[in-house]
Amino acid sequence: MGSITLALALYGAVLSSWLAYLAWRRDRHSLHFFPHHSHRHDWYGLHISVVNVGFRPIILEGVMFEQPGGAGYLNGPGADIEMPFRLDEGEQVVFSFHAEDIEPDTTAFLVRDTHRRTHRMEFSESLEALRGFKEFVEETQPNLAARGRERPAAELRRLKAAAEAERPPAGPGLTQSVIYPA
């Protein structure tokens, strides 16, 4: 009689644990990212598809790129996507970014939802592929690459680099401020 009771108790424990796992999995929020590069006659860059693979709707509150040290930026997505944006189960939204609007030291793409969760896509391989893609565009379509280098984010990067190259080193205990032209 004791072995039957033990077997039923073990069966009940395993079954209830499995059902609790399924309920937890069903109720969690989950996003997957699918990056891909593309170019047209007037544009080249990165598309990031964000897909809700969970079973609950997710309301996206904001997106940004992350740099080393936790700093973040967003030079404006190519599509007119107003935040907050609701993603139901299985739906996707595509963010498009010009290649010149993505800083070279970017480490991740971050999406923040209204539950204060941050979903991240690491940029290790995607950024290397984007660099290669930018070189390909520069070699095969120099006019398109030249128009991309005229974008505001690329121009600001050049101005910052020029100002930092001209700036004398600050002495001990001295701080220096630089005003970048808009």
N, C-alpha and C positions, 0 to 999 in steps of 0.2 A: 504494500500500500504506500510506503514511503517513497519508493522509486517513481511511482505514477504521479504522486504529488509534486515531486522534484521536477519531473519531466514537464508537467503542466505549468509549473512556476517558471521554468526556464523558457518554455515556449511563449508564455505571456510576456516575459521580460524582453525577449528578442522582438516579438511582434510590436510591442508598445514602443520600443526604441526605434524600430524601422518606421513606424507611423509618425513618430515625433520628428525624425529626420526628414521625411517627405513633407510634413507641414512646414518645417523650417525652410526647406528648399523652395517650396511654393511661395512663401511669404517674403523671401529676400529680394532685394533689388539687384539686378545684374545687367551690366552693359558690356558689349563687346565692340572692339574697334577694328575697322578694316581700312587701312590706308592704301592709296594707290596714286600714282603720278600720271599726269596727262598733259598734253599741250594741244593748242589749237593755233590758228594763224595769228591770233593776237594775245595769247595767254599761255603760260606754263606754270605748273605748280602741283600742289598736293591736295587731294580730296581725302577727307577722313569721314567714313561712314560710321555713325554711332547707332548701334542696334540694341534695343531692349530685348534681352533674351530671358528676362525674368517673367514671372506670372502676374506682376502688379505694375500699374502705370508708374512712370517716373517723370517727375517734372524737373527739367534741366533749368538750373538757375544761372549758370555762367560757364564759360569756357576760357581757357588761357593756355599759353605755352609756359613751361617752367625752364628756368636757367639754373646753373650751379649756384648753390647757396640759398635756394628757395625763392629767388626773385622770379616774378612772372610778368608777362606782357601779352598783349593781343593787338596786332596791327590791323585788325578788322577782317572778319570773314568775308569771302567773296559773295556769299548769298545773303539775301535779306531775311535773316532769321531773328525774330524778336524773342527776347528772353523775358519771362520764363516760357519754356517750350515743353509741351506735354508729349511724352512718348508712351503709347499704350503697348501692350504685349505684342511683340513681333514687329513693331514699327521701327523705322529708321529715319535719321536725319543726316544730311551730308553737309559738312563744312568744307568750303573750298578756300585755299590760301595760295596766293601767288608765291612762287619760290623765293622771290626777293624779299618778301615780308616775314620770312622765317629766319631768325637770327642763327648764326653758325654754331653757337654754343648751347643751343636748345637741348634739354635732356628729356622732356616729356610733354605730352598734351594732356591737360587736365579738364575734366568735366565735373562740375559741382551740382548736386541736386538739392532739392528743398529740404531733404532730411539731413543736410549738412555732411553728406558722404562725398568724398572726392574719389572719382574713378580716374585712373591714369593709364596712359599708353606710353610706354618707354620708347625713346627715340633712337636707340643705339643703331639698329640696322636701317630703320626708315630714313634717318638723317643722312647716313652714308649713301644710301641709294638716291636721296634727293640731291646730294652734292654731285654725284655722278650724272644724274639727270640734267642738272644745271650746266655741267661741262659739255654734255652732249648737245644741248640746245645752243650753247655758245659756239660750238664747232660747226654745227649743221645749219643753224639759222641765226646768224649774227645780228640781223636787224631786230628780230624778236628779243634777243638777249639785251640789246642796247636799250630797247624800250622798257624792259624790265628793270634795268639799272637806273632808270629815271624815276622809278616809283619813290614815294616819300620815305618809306622805311629804309630803302637802300641808300638814298641820298643822306639821310640822317646818320647812318652808320659811317659813311665816308667822312662827313663833317666831324663826327666824334673822333675818328681815328686821326684826322689831320690836326685837330685841336690838341689831342693828347700827345702827338708827336712833337708839336711845337712848344708844349708846356715844359718849363724848366722843373726839375725835381724840387719838391717842397723840402725845406729844412726840418730839423727836429722840432716838434711842437708847433709847427706852422701848418695851417690848412690852406687850401687853395680852392677857389670856386671858378668854374668855367661856365660861361653862358654860350650855349649852342644856338646858332641862328635857326629860325624856324623855316 
